[in-house]
Amino acid sequence: MITQPAKRVASIDILRGIVMVIMALDHARDFFTNYPYDPLDLDHTSTALFFTRWITHFCAPVFVFLAGTSAFLSLTRGKTKKEAALLLLTRGIWLIIVELTIVRFGWAFNVDYHLVIVQVIWAIGWSMIVLSALIFLPIRVIAVIGLVLIFGHNALDSFDAPASLGDNAFWDILHKQQPVTFGQGYTLFVIYPLVPWIGVMAMGYVFGTLVKKEAAQRNRWFYGIGISAILLFILLRWTGVYGEPVPREIRETGWRSFLSFLKCTKYPPSLLYLLMTLGPAILSLPLLERLNNGIGRFFTVYGRVPMFYYILHIYLLHGMALITGLIMGFPLHRFTGNDTLFLHDKWGFSLIIVYAYWLLAVLILYLPCRWYMQQKLNNKTWWHSYL
């Protein structure tokens, strides 16, 4: 039996809310940009475009990490391990179904399953399923497993499944971002290979034990972990000995070399990518705890209803792009194809317009999210745990 925490830690909700808002910027860029290259391509990108993409790197690691933390904290309300495991298992299965149906339709606006792209909700779902088994282990064992997956998975970067096993579909889903073909012309593209994300959620679960501590004690832990992760990132990135498959480059200017220093692999997330993002995020928690004002309450709204917000923002941004395109004379099929996000056929806007659509979408979603947050607070029904 797990005991109930004394008080909800506001900084967790604020941090989650901040990354959810920033996440919408990346997706606004996906739907509205006129830029045909990778924003991190240092041969083409501008500083503003680089950081527009780079800042959103914090979203997925923090989202997955805090999902693990929330799993631990939500399971400290008198549940048995069996009840806790069943909740994680069913939530994980539910999230995978949502990714393949509701979320996929929001991105594509069609039911053509010849191409299925699965992203962070898929990774969270499978990570919850694995975590439903891990929670029966001692917390220190879970920590060891999580650290091994996070720190050790880059040792497998050059590994492929033996040819004797046929294609490498299983390994591609676990660790190597690669389209998996099946049937007659069907493709599953797993954007988020699972191995490191399982480790991130496991460590988020372990992190929940620190969140339960008294404020002064947990803040010392947060500062220590955050600063250590940042320093380790700098050391490993500078030396290039391990943890990032793409080495930093000495570019034509010192500034471009610095941008190369920050450019780490997300798919799958390298050790350095996770240190670079989770370190500052954990370090920020004691500071966010002091944000007891309108700004903190603003971000808390989104942080309390992350799944609700996630689904709505995809539909809203895609709908805004579709309506804008139709007004400009683009055909409907331009916004209902499986390759909608990869086409730049005279469509798209400059970065300042992308930011305008982003802010508009975030503000539009504020009232619906605040309403749903109140519903969750005032109506403790079972299905609220799934949305």
Short mmCIF file of the C-alpha atoms (twelve columns), coordinates in Angstrom:
data_MODEL
# 
_entry.id   MODEL 
# 
loop_
_atom_site.group_PDB 
_atom_site.id 
_atom_site.type_symbol 
_atom_site.label_atom_id 
_atom_site.label_alt_id 
_atom_site.label_comp_id 
_atom_site.label_asym_id 
_atom_site.label_seq_id 
_atom_site.Cartn_x 
_atom_site.Cartn_y 
_atom_site.Cartn_z 
_atom_site.pdbx_PDB_model_num 
ATOM 1   C CA . MET A 1   0.000   0.000   0.000   1 
ATOM 2   C CA . ILE A 2   1.371   3.413   -0.998  1 
ATOM 3   C CA . THR A 3   0.694   6.411   1.200   1 
ATOM 4   C CA . GLN A 4   -0.911  9.629   0.039   1 
ATOM 5   C CA . PRO A 5   1.252   12.714  -0.512  1 
ATOM 6   C CA . ALA A 6   0.543   15.681  1.671   1 
ATOM 7   C CA . LYS A 7   0.360   18.318  -1.005  1 
ATOM 8   C CA . ARG A 8   0.356   18.659  -4.781  1 
ATOM 9   C CA . VAL A 9   3.591   20.218  -6.041  1 
ATOM 10  C CA . ALA A 10  2.549   23.165  -8.200  1 
ATOM 11  C CA . SER A 11  5.812   23.336  -10.155 1 
ATOM 12  C CA . ILE A 12  5.116   19.957  -11.780 1 
ATOM 13  C CA . ASP A 13  1.890   21.248  -13.318 1 
ATOM 14  C CA . ILE A 14  3.488   24.558  -14.289 1 
ATOM 15  C CA . LEU A 15  6.436   22.875  -15.996 1 
ATOM 16  C CA . ARG A 16  4.145   20.475  -17.825 1 
ATOM 17  C CA . GLY A 17  1.972   23.387  -18.910 1 
ATOM 18  C CA . ILE A 18  4.979   25.332  -20.225 1 
ATOM 19  C CA . VAL A 19  6.170   22.435  -22.362 1 
ATOM 20  C CA . MET A 20  2.649   21.811  -23.653 1 
ATOM 21  C CA . VAL A 21  2.410   25.430  -24.797 1 
ATOM 22  C CA . ILE A 22  5.872   25.290  -26.381 1 
ATOM 23  C CA . MET A 23  4.950   22.011  -28.098 1 
ATOM 24  C CA . ALA A 24  2.161   23.788  -29.967 1 
ATOM 25  C CA . LEU A 25  4.786   26.123  -31.474 1 
ATOM 26  C CA . ASP A 26  6.526   23.184  -33.129 1 
ATOM 27  C CA . HIS A 27  3.261   21.884  -34.521 1 
ATOM 28  C CA . ALA A 28  2.216   25.345  -35.701 1 
ATOM 29  C CA . ARG A 29  5.497   25.413  -37.592 1 
ATOM 30  C CA . ASP A 30  4.695   22.003  -39.079 1 
ATOM 31  C CA . PHE A 31  1.348   23.182  -40.416 1 
ATOM 32  C CA . PHE A 32  2.130   26.785  -41.404 1 
ATOM 33  C CA . THR A 33  5.796   27.192  -42.302 1 
ATOM 34  C CA . ASN A 34  7.026   27.924  -45.817 1 
ATOM 35  C CA . TYR A 35  10.503  26.663  -44.935 1 
ATOM 36  C CA . PRO A 36  11.386  23.531  -46.956 1 
ATOM 37  C CA . TYR A 37  14.430  22.403  -44.946 1 
ATOM 38  C CA . ASP A 38  15.079  20.919  -41.528 1 
ATOM 39  C CA . PRO A 39  15.161  23.944  -39.176 1 
ATOM 40  C CA . LEU A 40  18.281  22.471  -37.556 1 
ATOM 41  C CA . ASP A 41  20.118  22.182  -40.877 1 
ATOM 42  C CA . LEU A 42  22.983  24.601  -40.261 1 
ATOM 43  C CA . ASP A 43  23.658  24.922  -43.995 1 
ATOM 44  C CA . HIS A 44  20.317  26.673  -44.501 1 
ATOM 45  C CA . THR A 45  18.638  27.713  -41.249 1 
ATOM 46  C CA . SER A 46  18.574  31.062  -39.486 1 
ATOM 47  C CA . THR A 47  19.174  31.564  -35.779 1 
ATOM 48  C CA . ALA A 48  15.496  32.375  -35.153 1 
ATOM 49  C CA . LEU A 49  14.314  29.286  -37.006 1 
ATOM 50  C CA . PHE A 50  16.927  27.091  -35.312 1 
ATOM 51  C CA . PHE A 51  15.799  28.100  -31.826 1 
ATOM 52  C CA . THR A 52  12.132  27.890  -32.800 1 
ATOM 53  C CA . ARG A 53  12.743  24.204  -33.345 1 
ATOM 54  C CA . TRP A 54  15.394  23.692  -30.664 1 
ATOM 55  C CA . ILE A 55  13.327  25.065  -27.785 1 
ATOM 56  C CA . THR A 56  10.633  22.499  -28.562 1 
ATOM 57  C CA . HIS A 57  13.159  19.725  -27.920 1 
ATOM 58  C CA . PHE A 58  12.312  20.113  -24.245 1 
ATOM 59  C CA . CYS A 59  8.716   19.050  -24.814 1 
ATOM 60  C CA . ALA A 60  8.839   15.307  -25.454 1 
ATOM 61  C CA . PRO A 61  11.409  14.415  -22.749 1 
ATOM 62  C CA . VAL A 62  9.640   16.512  -20.113 1 
ATOM 63  C CA . PHE A 63  6.223   15.231  -21.221 1 
ATOM 64  C CA . VAL A 64  7.311   11.576  -20.961 1 
ATOM 65  C CA . PHE A 65  9.344   12.112  -17.775 1 
ATOM 66  C CA . LEU A 66  6.494   13.864  -15.984 1 
ATOM 67  C CA . ALA A 67  4.065   11.199  -17.196 1 
ATOM 68  C CA . GLY A 68  6.168   8.776   -15.152 1 
ATOM 69  C CA . THR A 69  6.191   11.168  -12.208 1 
ATOM 70  C CA . SER A 70  2.430   11.626  -12.426 1 
ATOM 71  C CA . ALA A 71  2.034   7.842   -12.534 1 
ATOM 72  C CA . PHE A 72  3.911   7.551   -9.256  1 
ATOM 73  C CA . LEU A 73  2.042   10.416  -7.587  1 
ATOM 74  C CA . SER A 74  -1.362  9.222   -8.790  1 
ATOM 75  C CA . LEU A 75  -0.616  5.805   -7.368  1 
ATOM 76  C CA . THR A 76  0.025   7.148   -3.863  1 
ATOM 77  C CA . ARG A 77  -3.639  7.337   -2.990  1 
ATOM 78  C CA . GLY A 78  -4.142  4.007   -1.315  1 
ATOM 79  C CA . LYS A 79  -3.942  1.744   -4.358  1 
ATOM 80  C CA . THR A 80  -2.411  -1.700  -4.170  1 
ATOM 81  C CA . LYS A 81  0.382   -2.553  -6.604  1 
ATOM 82  C CA . LYS A 82  -2.055  -4.749  -8.510  1 
ATOM 83  C CA . GLU A 83  -4.558  -1.899  -8.885  1 
ATOM 84  C CA . ALA A 84  -1.800  0.486   -9.858  1 
ATOM 85  C CA . ALA A 85  -0.426  -1.911  -12.471 1 
ATOM 86  C CA . LEU A 86  -3.881  -2.482  -13.960 1 
ATOM 87  C CA . LEU A 87  -4.423  1.276   -14.281 1 
ATOM 88  C CA . LEU A 88  -1.069  1.763   -16.020 1 
ATOM 89  C CA . LEU A 89  -1.694  -1.201  -18.322 1 
ATOM 90  C CA . THR A 90  -5.153  -0.051  -19.387 1 
ATOM 91  C CA . ARG A 91  -4.042  3.565   -19.768 1 
ATOM 92  C CA . GLY A 92  -1.132  2.438   -21.925 1 
ATOM 93  C CA . ILE A 93  -3.360  0.351   -24.192 1 
ATOM 94  C CA . TRP A 94  -5.847  3.217   -24.391 1 
ATOM 95  C CA . LEU A 95  -3.137  5.707   -25.399 1 
ATOM 96  C CA . ILE A 96  -1.911  3.426   -28.193 1 
ATOM 97  C CA . ILE A 97  -5.484  3.129   -29.509 1 
ATOM 98  C CA . VAL A 98  -5.889  6.926   -29.293 1 
ATOM 99  C CA . GLU A 99  -2.613  7.445   -31.191 1 
ATOM 100 C CA . LEU A 100 -3.721  5.115   -33.987 1 
ATOM 101 C CA . THR A 101 -7.202  6.633   -34.300 1 
ATOM 102 C CA . ILE A 102 -8.051  10.033  -32.801 1 
ATOM 103 C CA . VAL A 103 -4.555  11.518  -32.916 1 
ATOM 104 C CA . ARG A 104 -3.750  10.093  -36.336 1 
ATOM 105 C CA . PHE A 105 -6.955  11.523  -37.821 1 
ATOM 106 C CA . GLY A 106 -6.128  14.915  -36.305 1 
ATOM 107 C CA . TRP A 107 -2.810  14.984  -38.127 1 
ATOM 108 C CA . ALA A 108 -4.065  13.625  -41.453 1 
ATOM 109 C CA . PHE A 109 -7.812  14.382  -41.681 1 
ATOM 110 C CA . ASN A 110 -8.279  11.097  -43.540 1 
ATOM 111 C CA . VAL A 111 -8.716  7.380   -42.870 1 
ATOM 112 C CA . ASP A 112 -6.151  6.193   -45.406 1 
ATOM 113 C CA . TYR A 113 -4.000  3.854   -43.329 1 
ATOM 114 C CA . HIS A 114 -1.409  3.165   -46.024 1 
ATOM 115 C CA . LEU A 115 0.860   5.433   -43.990 1 
ATOM 116 C CA . VAL A 116 0.593   5.429   -40.200 1 
ATOM 117 C CA . ILE A 117 2.909   7.791   -38.310 1 
ATOM 118 C CA . VAL A 118 3.032   7.305   -34.545 1 
ATOM 119 C CA . GLN A 119 4.646   9.749   -32.153 1 
ATOM 120 C CA . VAL A 120 4.877   10.630  -28.480 1 
ATOM 121 C CA . ILE A 121 1.497   9.244   -27.349 1 
ATOM 122 C CA . TRP A 122 2.503   5.878   -28.821 1 
ATOM 123 C CA . ALA A 123 5.769   6.009   -26.843 1 
ATOM 124 C CA . ILE A 124 3.975   6.982   -23.626 1 
ATOM 125 C CA . GLY A 125 1.449   4.189   -24.095 1 
ATOM 126 C CA . TRP A 126 4.045   1.461   -24.502 1 
ATOM 127 C CA . SER A 127 6.167   2.944   -21.709 1 
ATOM 128 C CA . MET A 128 3.167   2.772   -19.368 1 
ATOM 129 C CA . ILE A 129 2.616   -0.865  -20.294 1 
ATOM 130 C CA . VAL A 130 6.238   -1.662  -19.424 1 
ATOM 131 C CA . LEU A 131 6.000   0.439   -16.257 1 
ATOM 132 C CA . SER A 132 2.926   -1.542  -15.195 1 
ATOM 133 C CA . ALA A 133 5.284   -4.499  -14.792 1 
ATOM 134 C CA . LEU A 134 8.247   -2.555  -13.412 1 
ATOM 135 C CA . ILE A 135 6.346   -1.148  -10.439 1 
ATOM 136 C CA . PHE A 136 6.425   -4.569  -8.775  1 
ATOM 137 C CA . LEU A 137 10.205  -4.172  -8.476  1 
ATOM 138 C CA . PRO A 138 11.964  -2.210  -5.720  1 
ATOM 139 C CA . ILE A 139 12.330  1.465   -6.582  1 
ATOM 140 C CA . ARG A 140 16.119  1.158   -6.727  1 
ATOM 141 C CA . VAL A 141 15.875  -1.620  -9.293  1 
ATOM 142 C CA . ILE A 142 13.534  0.534   -11.409 1 
ATOM 143 C CA . ALA A 143 16.108  3.335   -11.153 1 
ATOM 144 C CA . VAL A 144 18.892  1.030   -12.346 1 
ATOM 145 C CA . ILE A 145 16.798  -0.156  -15.315 1 
ATOM 146 C CA . GLY A 146 15.879  3.407   -16.249 1 
ATOM 147 C CA . LEU A 147 19.486  4.620   -16.025 1 
ATOM 148 C CA . VAL A 148 20.775  1.669   -18.067 1 
ATOM 149 C CA . LEU A 149 18.261  2.379   -20.841 1 
ATOM 150 C CA . ILE A 150 19.013  6.115   -20.872 1 
ATOM 151 C CA . PHE A 151 22.794  5.930   -20.506 1 
ATOM 152 C CA . GLY A 152 23.370  2.660   -22.350 1 
ATOM 153 C CA . HIS A 153 21.137  2.727   -25.402 1 
ATOM 154 C CA . ASN A 154 23.580  4.743   -27.530 1 
ATOM 155 C CA . ALA A 155 25.945  1.778   -27.366 1 
ATOM 156 C CA . LEU A 156 23.387  0.052   -29.621 1 
ATOM 157 C CA . ASP A 157 23.326  2.765   -32.296 1 
ATOM 158 C CA . SER A 158 25.222  0.676   -34.847 1 
ATOM 159 C CA . PHE A 159 23.443  -2.569  -33.997 1 
ATOM 160 C CA . ASP A 160 20.977  -4.204  -36.397 1 
ATOM 161 C CA . ALA A 161 19.007  -7.381  -35.884 1 
ATOM 162 C CA . PRO A 162 20.740  -10.415 -37.444 1 
ATOM 163 C CA . ALA A 163 19.789  -11.061 -41.056 1 
ATOM 164 C CA . SER A 164 18.749  -14.569 -40.070 1 
ATOM 165 C CA . LEU A 165 15.761  -13.027 -38.268 1 
ATOM 166 C CA . GLY A 166 14.399  -11.554 -41.490 1 
ATOM 167 C CA . ASP A 167 13.604  -7.845  -41.564 1 
ATOM 168 C CA . ASN A 168 14.438  -5.589  -38.659 1 
ATOM 169 C CA . ALA A 169 10.914  -4.333  -38.016 1 
ATOM 170 C CA . PHE A 170 10.954  -5.193  -34.323 1 
ATOM 171 C CA . TRP A 171 14.305  -3.495  -33.746 1 
ATOM 172 C CA . ASP A 172 13.247  -0.487  -35.825 1 
ATOM 173 C CA . ILE A 173 10.250  -0.016  -33.534 1 
ATOM 174 C CA . LEU A 174 12.402  -0.415  -30.423 1 
ATOM 175 C CA . HIS A 175 15.451  1.662   -31.230 1 
ATOM 176 C CA . LYS A 176 15.998  2.699   -34.849 1 
ATOM 177 C CA . GLN A 177 13.768  5.253   -36.522 1 
ATOM 178 C CA . GLN A 178 12.943  3.531   -39.781 1 
ATOM 179 C CA . PRO A 179 9.691   3.046   -41.744 1 
ATOM 180 C CA . VAL A 180 8.330   -0.468  -41.339 1 
ATOM 181 C CA . THR A 181 6.439   -1.847  -44.339 1 
ATOM 182 C CA . PHE A 182 3.806   -4.529  -44.042 1 
ATOM 183 C CA . GLY A 183 0.969   -5.952  -46.102 1 
ATOM 184 C CA . GLN A 184 0.360   -4.509  -49.549 1 
ATOM 185 C CA . GLY A 185 1.852   -1.026  -49.534 1 
ATOM 186 C CA . TYR A 186 1.262   -0.211  -45.856 1 
ATOM 187 C CA . THR A 187 3.882   1.610   -43.804 1 
ATOM 188 C CA . LEU A 188 4.227   2.163   -40.067 1 
ATOM 189 C CA . PHE A 189 6.612   5.004   -39.260 1 
ATOM 190 C CA . VAL A 190 7.553   5.038   -35.578 1 
ATOM 191 C CA . ILE A 191 8.884   8.538   -34.947 1 
ATOM 192 C CA . TYR A 192 9.652   7.701   -31.306 1 
ATOM 193 C CA . PRO A 193 11.584  4.393   -30.997 1 
ATOM 194 C CA . LEU A 194 10.738  2.954   -27.626 1 
ATOM 195 C CA . VAL A 195 13.861  1.876   -25.728 1 
ATOM 196 C CA . PRO A 196 15.114  5.239   -24.416 1 
ATOM 197 C CA . TRP A 197 11.584  6.573   -23.790 1 
ATOM 198 C CA . ILE A 198 10.814  3.590   -21.564 1 
ATOM 199 C CA . GLY A 199 13.896  4.569   -19.584 1 
ATOM 200 C CA . VAL A 200 12.776  8.201   -19.373 1 
ATOM 201 C CA . MET A 201 9.359   7.234   -17.998 1 
ATOM 202 C CA . ALA A 202 10.923  4.796   -15.537 1 
ATOM 203 C CA . MET A 203 13.190  7.552   -14.217 1 
ATOM 204 C CA . GLY A 204 10.232  9.920   -14.065 1 
ATOM 205 C CA . TYR A 205 8.492   7.348   -11.885 1 
ATOM 206 C CA . VAL A 206 11.530  7.146   -9.607  1 
ATOM 207 C CA . PHE A 207 11.673  10.955  -9.575  1 
ATOM 208 C CA . GLY A 208 8.242   10.899  -7.953  1 
ATOM 209 C CA . THR A 209 9.880   9.696   -4.742  1 
ATOM 210 C CA . LEU A 210 11.833  12.977  -4.614  1 
ATOM 211 C CA . VAL A 211 8.777   15.087  -5.375  1 
ATOM 212 C CA . LYS A 212 7.137   13.698  -2.210  1 
ATOM 213 C CA . LYS A 213 9.902   15.020  0.025   1 
ATOM 214 C CA . GLU A 214 9.661   18.271  1.954   1 
ATOM 215 C CA . ALA A 215 10.269  21.374  -0.175  1 
ATOM 216 C CA . ALA A 216 13.760  22.224  1.064   1 
ATOM 217 C CA . GLN A 217 14.979  18.650  0.745   1 
ATOM 218 C CA . ARG A 218 13.491  17.991  -2.676  1 
ATOM 219 C CA . ASN A 219 14.808  21.310  -4.002  1 
ATOM 220 C CA . ARG A 220 18.351  20.333  -3.028  1 
ATOM 221 C CA . TRP A 221 17.858  17.146  -5.020  1 
ATOM 222 C CA . PHE A 222 16.409  19.091  -7.982  1 
ATOM 223 C CA . TYR A 223 19.324  21.528  -8.034  1 
ATOM 224 C CA . GLY A 224 21.858  18.724  -7.715  1 
ATOM 225 C CA . ILE A 225 20.346  16.554  -10.448 1 
ATOM 226 C CA . GLY A 226 19.735  19.463  -12.811 1 
ATOM 227 C CA . ILE A 227 23.212  20.982  -12.508 1 
ATOM 228 C CA . SER A 228 24.891  17.558  -12.739 1 
ATOM 229 C CA . ALA A 229 22.989  16.709  -15.916 1 
ATOM 230 C CA . ILE A 230 23.926  20.032  -17.532 1 
ATOM 231 C CA . LEU A 231 27.607  19.694  -16.634 1 
ATOM 232 C CA . LEU A 232 27.699  16.104  -17.867 1 
ATOM 233 C CA . PHE A 233 26.095  17.217  -21.136 1 
ATOM 234 C CA . ILE A 234 28.754  19.911  -21.630 1 
ATOM 235 C CA . LEU A 235 31.587  17.503  -20.821 1 
ATOM 236 C CA . LEU A 236 30.375  14.702  -23.091 1 
ATOM 237 C CA . ARG A 237 29.438  17.039  -25.943 1 
ATOM 238 C CA . TRP A 238 32.778  18.813  -25.785 1 
ATOM 239 C CA . THR A 239 34.836  15.625  -25.700 1 
ATOM 240 C CA . GLY A 240 32.565  13.616  -28.006 1 
ATOM 241 C CA . VAL A 241 33.462  10.384  -26.248 1 
ATOM 242 C CA . TYR A 242 29.934  8.985   -25.940 1 
ATOM 243 C CA . GLY A 243 26.233  9.685   -25.955 1 
ATOM 244 C CA . GLU A 244 25.594  11.381  -29.291 1 
ATOM 245 C CA . PRO A 245 25.855  9.679   -32.713 1 
ATOM 246 C CA . VAL A 246 26.343  12.966  -34.613 1 
ATOM 247 C CA . PRO A 247 29.549  14.766  -33.561 1 
ATOM 248 C CA . ARG A 248 29.609  18.521  -33.143 1 
ATOM 249 C CA . GLU A 249 31.106  20.525  -35.975 1 
ATOM 250 C CA . ILE A 250 33.482  23.443  -36.135 1 
ATOM 251 C CA . ARG A 251 31.521  25.737  -38.427 1 
ATOM 252 C CA . GLU A 252 32.395  28.906  -40.320 1 
ATOM 253 C CA . THR A 253 31.680  31.100  -37.277 1 
ATOM 254 C CA . GLY A 254 31.853  30.582  -33.539 1 
ATOM 255 C CA . TRP A 255 28.089  31.112  -33.287 1 
ATOM 256 C CA . ARG A 256 27.354  28.397  -35.845 1 
ATOM 257 C CA . SER A 257 29.735  26.090  -33.984 1 
ATOM 258 C CA . PHE A 258 27.763  26.793  -30.818 1 
ATOM 259 C CA . LEU A 259 24.531  25.904  -32.612 1 
ATOM 260 C CA . SER A 260 26.149  22.641  -33.709 1 
ATOM 261 C CA . PHE A 261 27.062  22.034  -30.054 1 
ATOM 262 C CA . LEU A 262 23.351  22.265  -29.163 1 
ATOM 263 C CA . LYS A 263 22.168  20.138  -32.075 1 
ATOM 264 C CA . CYS A 264 21.618  16.664  -30.622 1 
ATOM 265 C CA . THR A 265 19.765  13.644  -31.959 1 
ATOM 266 C CA . LYS A 266 16.092  13.321  -31.043 1 
ATOM 267 C CA . TYR A 267 15.067  10.178  -32.970 1 
ATOM 268 C CA . PRO A 268 15.806  8.168   -30.908 1 
ATOM 269 C CA . PRO A 269 16.803  10.623  -28.183 1 
ATOM 270 C CA . SER A 270 20.515  10.421  -27.506 1 
ATOM 271 C CA . LEU A 271 21.880  10.519  -23.990 1 
ATOM 272 C CA . LEU A 272 23.110  14.065  -24.624 1 
ATOM 273 C CA . TYR A 273 19.707  15.131  -25.934 1 
ATOM 274 C CA . LEU A 274 18.101  13.913  -22.715 1 
ATOM 275 C CA . LEU A 275 20.755  15.510  -20.496 1 
ATOM 276 C CA . MET A 276 20.413  18.789  -22.391 1 
ATOM 277 C CA . THR A 277 16.641  18.912  -21.930 1 
ATOM 278 C CA . LEU A 278 15.824  17.137  -18.679 1 
ATOM 279 C CA . GLY A 279 18.676  18.787  -16.795 1 
ATOM 280 C CA . PRO A 280 17.411  22.381  -17.184 1 
ATOM 281 C CA . ALA A 281 13.816  21.216  -16.741 1 
ATOM 282 C CA . ILE A 282 14.543  19.611  -13.361 1 
ATOM 283 C CA . LEU A 283 16.687  22.596  -12.360 1 
ATOM 284 C CA . SER A 284 13.749  24.928  -13.077 1 
ATOM 285 C CA . LEU A 285 11.339  23.212  -10.670 1 
ATOM 286 C CA . PRO A 286 12.378  25.075  -7.490  1 
ATOM 287 C CA . LEU A 287 12.077  28.367  -9.374  1 
ATOM 288 C CA . LEU A 288 8.683   27.472  -10.828 1 
ATOM 289 C CA . GLU A 289 7.443   26.615  -7.343  1 
ATOM 290 C CA . ARG A 290 7.682   30.338  -6.578  1 
ATOM 291 C CA . LEU A 291 5.560   31.257  -9.588  1 
ATOM 292 C CA . ASN A 292 2.452   31.692  -7.478  1 
ATOM 293 C CA . ASN A 293 0.856   34.331  -9.683  1 
ATOM 294 C CA . GLY A 294 -1.220  34.731  -12.818 1 
ATOM 295 C CA . ILE A 295 1.541   33.397  -15.054 1 
ATOM 296 C CA . GLY A 296 1.841   30.239  -12.970 1 
ATOM 297 C CA . ARG A 297 -1.924  29.761  -12.910 1 
ATOM 298 C CA . PHE A 298 -2.056  30.274  -16.692 1 
ATOM 299 C CA . PHE A 299 0.382   27.447  -17.407 1 
ATOM 300 C CA . THR A 300 -1.144  25.250  -14.691 1 
ATOM 301 C CA . VAL A 301 -4.383  25.118  -16.686 1 
ATOM 302 C CA . TYR A 302 -2.628  23.386  -19.587 1 
ATOM 303 C CA . GLY A 303 -0.470  21.289  -17.283 1 
ATOM 304 C CA . ARG A 304 -3.464  19.810  -15.458 1 
ATOM 305 C CA . VAL A 305 -5.126  18.551  -18.673 1 
ATOM 306 C CA . PRO A 306 -2.231  17.565  -20.954 1 
ATOM 307 C CA . MET A 307 -3.962  14.837  -22.963 1 
ATOM 308 C CA . PHE A 308 -7.101  16.918  -23.472 1 
ATOM 309 C CA . TYR A 309 -4.969  19.849  -24.647 1 
ATOM 310 C CA . TYR A 310 -2.761  17.634  -26.840 1 
ATOM 311 C CA . ILE A 311 -5.675  16.244  -28.835 1 
ATOM 312 C CA . LEU A 312 -7.463  19.587  -29.172 1 
ATOM 313 C CA . HIS A 313 -4.398  21.518  -30.315 1 
ATOM 314 C CA . ILE A 314 -3.718  19.117  -33.190 1 
ATOM 315 C CA . TYR A 315 -7.273  19.416  -34.495 1 
ATOM 316 C CA . LEU A 316 -7.301  23.175  -33.997 1 
ATOM 317 C CA . LEU A 317 -4.000  23.845  -35.789 1 
ATOM 318 C CA . HIS A 318 -4.868  21.501  -38.646 1 
ATOM 319 C CA . GLY A 319 -8.322  23.050  -38.938 1 
ATOM 320 C CA . MET A 320 -6.844  26.552  -38.964 1 
ATOM 321 C CA . ALA A 321 -4.430  25.535  -41.725 1 
ATOM 322 C CA . LEU A 322 -7.240  23.957  -43.753 1 
ATOM 323 C CA . ILE A 323 -9.511  27.012  -43.450 1 
ATOM 324 C CA . THR A 324 -6.656  29.396  -44.269 1 
ATOM 325 C CA . GLY A 325 -5.704  27.304  -47.277 1 
ATOM 326 C CA . LEU A 326 -9.244  27.142  -48.623 1 
ATOM 327 C CA . ILE A 327 -9.579  30.924  -48.289 1 
ATOM 328 C CA . MET A 328 -6.327  31.316  -50.243 1 
ATOM 329 C CA . GLY A 329 -7.609  29.014  -52.993 1 
ATOM 330 C CA . PHE A 330 -5.770  25.798  -52.201 1 
ATOM 331 C CA . PRO A 331 -7.672  22.553  -52.907 1 
ATOM 332 C CA . LEU A 332 -9.112  20.556  -50.008 1 
ATOM 333 C CA . HIS A 333 -6.928  17.525  -50.709 1 
ATOM 334 C CA . ARG A 334 -3.832  19.643  -49.982 1 
ATOM 335 C CA . PHE A 335 -4.765  19.445  -46.272 1 
ATOM 336 C CA . THR A 336 -6.189  15.927  -46.101 1 
ATOM 337 C CA . GLY A 337 -3.310  13.825  -47.403 1 
ATOM 338 C CA . ASN A 338 -0.843  11.662  -45.554 1 
ATOM 339 C CA . ASP A 339 1.972   13.976  -46.690 1 
ATOM 340 C CA . THR A 340 0.289   17.223  -45.630 1 
ATOM 341 C CA . LEU A 341 3.143   18.255  -43.337 1 
ATOM 342 C CA . PHE A 342 5.833   17.607  -45.932 1 
ATOM 343 C CA . LEU A 343 4.481   19.682  -48.835 1 
ATOM 344 C CA . HIS A 344 5.630   23.246  -49.481 1 
ATOM 345 C CA . ASP A 345 3.920   23.803  -52.835 1 
ATOM 346 C CA . LYS A 346 3.518   27.594  -52.617 1 
ATOM 347 C CA . TRP A 347 2.005   27.111  -49.168 1 
ATOM 348 C CA . GLY A 348 3.190   28.493  -45.880 1 
ATOM 349 C CA . PHE A 349 4.202   31.675  -44.136 1 
ATOM 350 C CA . SER A 350 7.153   33.411  -42.583 1 
ATOM 351 C CA . LEU A 351 8.136   32.717  -39.012 1 
ATOM 352 C CA . ILE A 352 6.294   35.714  -37.561 1 
ATOM 353 C CA . ILE A 353 2.994   34.440  -39.002 1 
ATOM 354 C CA . VAL A 354 3.725   30.967  -37.637 1 
ATOM 355 C CA . TYR A 355 4.133   32.525  -34.189 1 
ATOM 356 C CA . ALA A 356 0.858   34.406  -34.594 1 
ATOM 357 C CA . TYR A 357 -1.048  31.185  -35.381 1 
ATOM 358 C CA . TRP A 358 0.653   29.495  -32.417 1 
ATOM 359 C CA . LEU A 359 -0.351  32.173  -29.933 1 
ATOM 360 C CA . LEU A 360 -3.877  32.304  -31.318 1 
ATOM 361 C CA . ALA A 361 -4.279  28.536  -30.937 1 
ATOM 362 C CA . VAL A 362 -2.944  28.537  -27.372 1 
ATOM 363 C CA . LEU A 363 -5.291  31.353  -26.336 1 
ATOM 364 C CA . ILE A 364 -8.302  29.739  -28.018 1 
ATOM 365 C CA . LEU A 365 -7.675  26.554  -26.031 1 
ATOM 366 C CA . TYR A 366 -7.337  28.290  -22.671 1 
ATOM 367 C CA . LEU A 367 -11.040 28.397  -21.788 1 
ATOM 368 C CA . PRO A 368 -11.809 24.810  -22.905 1 
ATOM 369 C CA . CYS A 369 -8.809  23.573  -20.914 1 
ATOM 370 C CA . ARG A 370 -9.788  25.571  -17.850 1 
ATOM 371 C CA . TRP A 371 -13.315 24.170  -18.086 1 
ATOM 372 C CA . TYR A 372 -12.035 20.609  -18.330 1 
ATOM 373 C CA . MET A 373 -9.584  21.185  -15.487 1 
ATOM 374 C CA . GLN A 374 -12.508 22.192  -13.286 1 
ATOM 375 C CA . GLN A 375 -14.420 19.124  -14.408 1 
ATOM 376 C CA . LYS A 376 -11.538 16.886  -13.352 1 
ATOM 377 C CA . LEU A 377 -11.225 18.639  -10.006 1 
ATOM 378 C CA . ASN A 378 -14.932 18.525  -9.196  1 
ATOM 379 C CA . ASN A 379 -15.942 15.182  -10.732 1 
ATOM 380 C CA . LYS A 380 -13.630 12.319  -9.795  1 
ATOM 381 C CA . THR A 381 -14.998 9.823   -12.326 1 
ATOM 382 C CA . TRP A 382 -12.880 6.902   -13.520 1 
ATOM 383 C CA . TRP A 383 -12.635 8.009   -17.131 1 
ATOM 384 C CA . HIS A 384 -10.912 11.267  -16.239 1 
ATOM 385 C CA . SER A 385 -7.770  9.175   -15.680 1 
ATOM 386 C CA . TYR A 386 -7.773  8.379   -19.399 1 
ATOM 387 C CA . LEU A 387 -8.095  11.930  -20.796 1 
# 
